[in-house]
Amino acid sequence: MDIQTKPSLYSFSMPGLQDYLQERGFPKFSAKQIFNWLYQNWEPNPENWTNISKKLKVHIAEEMDLTLPKVVWHGLSKDGTRKFLIGMKDQQTVETVAIPARDRLTLCVSSQVGCAIGCTFCHTGTMGLKRHLEPSEIVGQFMAVSHFLKKEVGDSERLTNIVYMGQGEPLHNFDNVKTATEIFLEPNGLGLSQRKVTLSTSGLVPQIKKLWDFPPVNIAISLHAAHNDIRTELMPINKAFDLERLFGAIKEIPLKAHRRITYEYILIRDFNDRQEDVDGLLNLLDKKESKINIIPFNDYPGSRFKKPSDKTIKWFMNSLNEGGCVTTVRTTKGDDILAACGQLKSMEDKLNLWE
């Protein structure tokens, strides 16, 4: 079998691998053992899988792909944020970012090479969409960065959380992102809890309506405006799925008890930082089920937008909190290496570093 047509072992969820094995005459329980080797023991070589039959190991070696994406380039910000250029087998690349906080290390993963949504404030949007990532390439970002950190830093830096806020629109790649999420959450896989995984979407209404069939992780909506005219200027997707349709779909999201939907709001100077924007948000959102995360705009080369003053950012946050909406401001991290929110774009000039 040609290597390009081999299924990646890292693209199988636990149920998917169980079905695959049973269809080929192998025991179903071997799926759990294989997951333990790959994700618990971090052992990718079937020859070292002591409790797997020789016949199955031969099948996996001959019929399945066990390669993972590679770290092509790494940058370290002055605040400890790390940006990685991750290379795939076809030489396509994505960026992923490890963001440190006091009690966690969050990996911001990409779901596509580029993005079709075309948000005007986002550097990734200037790329267009090149292709979807496979589950193995999404999970592979976590694996590649984890291997890098263990080798270069040791166990002092270990990934604890996942956010789908890198390159791409996760719900545009629904099935592959769903499978990757199942692997992240699988107790015999990477074993993350549901509360440590956040799915962010720009508002693909038909896909939001399918979230009943998605693992119950945290949900974040890229809102960025409380009025259709402003949101359309920032996010062309609003022409097809305006605020009325978006919030009609949001009402159908199956929220677990005590969960809130986070609304991400890029705050842009003299654009969506006015009193009427505060009033619009307070009228639009369900205060009991909503949390607003203000993201001060991060500059990137060629952008026409600007970051608001610290005074405006504080006023905007306080106004929303006083109005009854739980509101926080996201601390900007990694902007000195273009690793902050909205700044990610595959760095083609780094391809000469490919090994």
C-alpha positions in Angstrom: 0.0 0.0 0.0 1.3 3.5 -0.9 2.2 5.5 2.2 0.0 8.4 1.0 -3.1 6.2 1.2 -2.4 4.6 4.5 -4.7 5.7 7.3 -3.0 7.4 10.2 -3.2 5.5 13.5 -3.4 8.9 15.2 -6.7 9.7 13.3 -8.7 7.0 15.0 -10.9 7.6 18.0 -11.3 4.7 20.4 -14.6 3.5 18.9 -13.2 4.0 15.4 -10.1 1.9 16.1 -12.2 -0.8 17.7 -14.4 -1.1 14.6 -11.3 -1.0 12.3 -9.7 -3.9 14.2 -12.8 -6.0 14.4 -13.5 -5.7 10.7 -10.0 -7.1 10.1 -10.3 -10.0 12.5 -8.4 -8.5 15.4 -9.7 -8.4 19.0 -11.6 -5.2 20.0 -9.7 -4.9 23.3 -6.5 -4.3 21.4 -7.6 -0.7 20.7 -7.4 0.2 24.4 -3.9 -1.3 24.5 -2.7 0.6 21.4 -4.1 3.8 22.8 -2.2 3.2 26.0 1.0 2.8 24.1 0.6 5.8 21.9 -0.9 8.3 24.3 -0.1 7.1 27.9 3.3 5.7 27.3 4.3 7.9 24.4 5.7 4.8 22.6 5.1 5.1 18.8 7.1 2.0 17.8 4.9 -1.2 17.6 8.0 -3.4 18.1 8.0 -2.2 21.7 4.3 -3.0 22.4 4.8 -6.0 24.5 1.1 -6.9 24.9 0.2 -6.7 21.2 0.2 -9.8 19.0 2.9 -10.1 16.4 0.3 -10.4 13.7 -1.4 -7.1 14.7 2.0 -5.3 15.0 2.9 -6.5 11.4 -0.5 -5.2 10.1 0.0 -1.8 11.8 3.6 -1.5 10.5 2.6 -2.4 6.9 -0.9 -0.9 6.6 -1.0 2.1 8.8 0.8 5.4 9.0 2.5 6.2 12.4 4.2 9.5 11.4 3.5 12.7 13.3 3.8 16.4 12.3 7.2 18.0 13.2 8.3 21.2 14.8 9.9 23.1 12.0 10.6 26.3 13.9 10.1 27.5 17.5 10.0 31.0 18.9 10.1 32.1 22.6 8.4 35.3 23.7 9.7 37.5 26.4 6.5 36.5 28.5 7.2 32.8 28.1 4.7 32.1 25.3 6.1 29.7 22.7 5.1 29.7 19.0 5.7 26.6 16.9 5.6 26.2 13.1 4.4 22.7 12.6 5.1 20.9 9.4 2.9 18.2 7.7 4.0 15.4 5.4 2.9 17.4 2.3 5.1 20.4 3.4 2.1 22.4 4.5 2.5 24.2 7.8 0.4 25.6 10.6 1.2 27.6 13.7 0.3 26.5 17.2 1.0 28.4 20.4 1.7 27.3 24.0 0.5 29.9 26.4 1.6 29.8 30.0 -0.4 30.8 33.0 0.0 30.4 36.7 -1.7 27.0 37.0 -1.9 25.7 33.4 -0.1 25.6 30.0 -2.6 26.0 27.2 -2.0 24.9 23.6 -3.8 26.9 21.0 -4.2 24.5 18.1 -5.0 25.0 14.4 -7.7 23.1 12.6 -7.0 24.1 9.0 -4.2 25.3 6.9 -5.4 28.9 6.4 -9.0 29.8 6.8 -12.0 30.5 4.5 -13.9 32.8 6.9 -11.8 35.9 6.0 -12.2 38.0 9.2 -10.8 41.4 8.4 -9.0 41.7 11.7 -7.2 38.4 11.5 -3.8 37.7 10.0 -4.8 34.1 9.2 -7.7 35.3 7.1 -5.2 36.8 4.6 -4.1 33.2 3.6 -7.4 31.9 2.4 -8.1 28.2 2.9 -5.6 25.7 1.7 -7.0 22.5 3.2 -8.5 20.9 6.3 -6.3 19.2 8.9 -6.7 15.5 9.5 -7.4 14.4 13.1 -3.8 13.1 13.2 -2.5 16.5 12.3 -4.6 18.2 15.0 -3.7 15.7 17.7 -0.2 15.7 16.2 0.3 19.4 17.2 -0.2 18.4 20.8 2.1 15.4 20.5 4.9 17.4 18.6 4.9 20.3 21.1 4.8 17.9 24.1 7.8 16.0 22.7 9.6 19.3 22.1 8.9 20.6 25.6 10.0 17.3 27.2 13.3 17.3 25.3 14.1 21.0 25.6 12.6 22.0 28.9 11.8 18.8 30.8 8.7 18.0 32.9 8.5 21.5 34.3 6.3 22.6 31.3 3.5 20.1 30.4 0.4 20.9 28.4 -2.8 20.9 30.4 -5.4 22.6 28.2 -6.5 22.8 24.6 -8.2 25.8 22.8 -9.3 25.6 19.2 -8.3 29.2 18.5 -5.4 28.8 16.1 -5.6 28.9 12.3 -8.9 27.9 10.8 -12.5 27.6 11.7 -12.9 24.4 13.7 -16.6 23.9 12.8 -15.7 24.1 9.1 -13.7 21.0 9.7 -16.4 19.5 11.9 -15.8 15.7 11.6 -12.0 15.8 11.9 -12.1 18.2 14.9 -14.7 16.0 16.5 -12.5 13.0 16.2 -9.4 14.9 17.5 -11.4 16.1 20.5 -12.5 12.5 21.3 -8.8 11.5 21.3 -8.0 14.5 23.6 -10.7 13.4 26.0 -10.3 9.6 25.8 -9.3 8.3 29.3 -7.0 5.8 27.5 -5.8 8.5 25.1 -4.6 12.0 26.2 -7.1 12.0 29.0 -7.9 15.7 29.2 -11.1 16.7 31.0 -14.0 18.4 29.2 -13.4 21.6 31.1 -9.9 21.8 29.8 -10.9 21.9 26.1 -12.5 24.9 24.4 -14.0 25.0 21.0 -14.2 28.4 19.3 -16.3 29.3 16.3 -16.9 32.4 14.2 -20.6 31.5 13.9 -21.2 28.7 11.3 -24.9 28.3 12.1 -25.5 24.9 10.4 -22.5 23.5 12.3 -23.5 25.1 15.6 -26.8 23.2 15.3 -24.8 19.9 15.1 -23.0 20.5 18.5 -25.5 18.1 20.1 -23.3 15.5 18.4 -20.0 16.9 19.6 -18.2 16.1 22.9 -19.5 18.5 25.7 -16.5 20.8 25.9 -16.4 24.6 26.6 -17.8 26.7 23.8 -16.6 30.1 22.7 -18.3 32.3 20.1 -16.3 34.9 18.1 -18.8 37.7 18.4 -16.8 41.0 18.1 -19.8 43.2 17.6 -23.4 43.6 18.8 -24.7 45.2 15.6 -24.9 43.5 12.2 -23.3 46.3 10.2 -20.2 46.3 12.3 -20.0 42.6 12.6 -20.4 42.2 8.8 -17.5 44.6 8.3 -15.3 42.5 10.6 -16.6 39.1 9.7 -18.0 38.5 6.2 -19.7 35.3 7.5 -22.3 37.6 9.2 -23.8 38.3 5.7 -25.0 34.7 5.6 -25.5 34.1 9.3 -26.4 37.4 11.0 -26.8 38.0 14.7 -30.5 36.8 14.7 -29.7 33.5 13.1 -26.5 33.1 15.1 -28.3 33.5 18.5 -31.2 31.3 17.3 -28.6 28.5 16.8 -26.8 29.4 20.1 -30.0 28.7 22.0 -29.9 25.1 20.8 -26.4 24.4 22.2 -26.6 21.7 24.9 -24.9 23.4 27.9 -24.0 21.3 30.9 -25.1 22.6 34.3 -23.2 25.6 35.5 -21.5 26.1 32.1 -21.5 29.5 30.3 -20.8 30.3 26.7 -17.8 32.6 26.3 -18.2 35.4 23.8 -14.9 36.7 22.4 -14.9 40.3 21.6 -11.9 41.9 19.7 -11.8 45.5 21.0 -10.8 47.9 18.2 -10.0 51.6 18.6 -12.8 53.9 17.5 -14.7 51.0 15.9 -16.5 48.8 18.4 -15.5 50.4 21.7 -18.3 52.9 22.1 -21.2 53.2 24.6 -23.6 51.9 22.0 -21.5 48.8 21.7 -21.7 48.2 25.5 -25.5 48.8 25.4 -25.8 46.4 22.4 -24.0 43.6 24.2 -26.0 44.0 27.4 -29.3 43.8 25.3 -28.1 40.9 23.2 -26.6 38.4 25.7 -28.2 36.1 28.3 -26.4 37.3 31.4 -26.8 34.0 33.3 -25.3 31.9 30.5 -22.8 34.3 29.1 -19.3 35.5 29.7 -17.5 38.1 27.7 -13.8 37.9 27.0 -12.4 41.2 25.7 -9.4 40.8 23.5 -7.6 44.0 22.8 -6.7 44.1 19.1 -3.2 42.8 18.3 -1.5 44.7 15.5 0.1 42.8 12.6 1.8 43.9 9.4 -0.7 45.5 7.0 -3.6 45.8 9.4 -5.8 48.9 9.2 -7.1 48.4 12.8 -5.6 49.7 16.0 -5.6 48.7 19.7 -7.6 50.9 22.1 -6.0 52.7 25.0 -5.7 51.0 28.3 -8.2 53.5 29.7 -10.8 52.5 27.1 -10.3 48.8 27.6 -10.8 49.2 31.4 -13.9 51.4 30.9 -15.4 48.9 28.4 -14.9 46.0 30.8 -16.2 47.8 33.9 -19.3 49.0 32.0 -20.2 45.5 31.0 -19.6 44.1 34.5 -21.7 46.9 36.0 -24.4 46.0 33.5 -24.5 42.4 34.9 -22.3 40.6 32.3 -19.4 38.7 33.7 -16.5 40.2 31.7 -12.7 39.8 31.7 -9.9 41.1 29.5 -7.5 38.6 28.0 -3.9 39.4 28.7 -2.0 39.8 25.5 0.8 37.3 25.3 3.3 36.5 22.6 2.7 39.6 20.5 6.5 40.2 20.2 6.7 37.0 18.1 3.3 37.4 16.4 1.8 34.7 18.5 -1.1 36.6 20.0 -4.7 36.2 19.1 -5.3 37.1 15.4 -1.6 37.2 14.5 -1.1 33.6 13.4 -0.1 32.9 9.8 2.0 30.1 8.4 5.6 31.4 7.9 6.6 30.4 4.4 10.0 32.1 4.9 10.8 29.4 7.5 10.5 26.5 5.2 14.2 26.5 4.5 14.5 25.2 8.1 12.7 22.0 7.1 14.7 18.9 7.9 
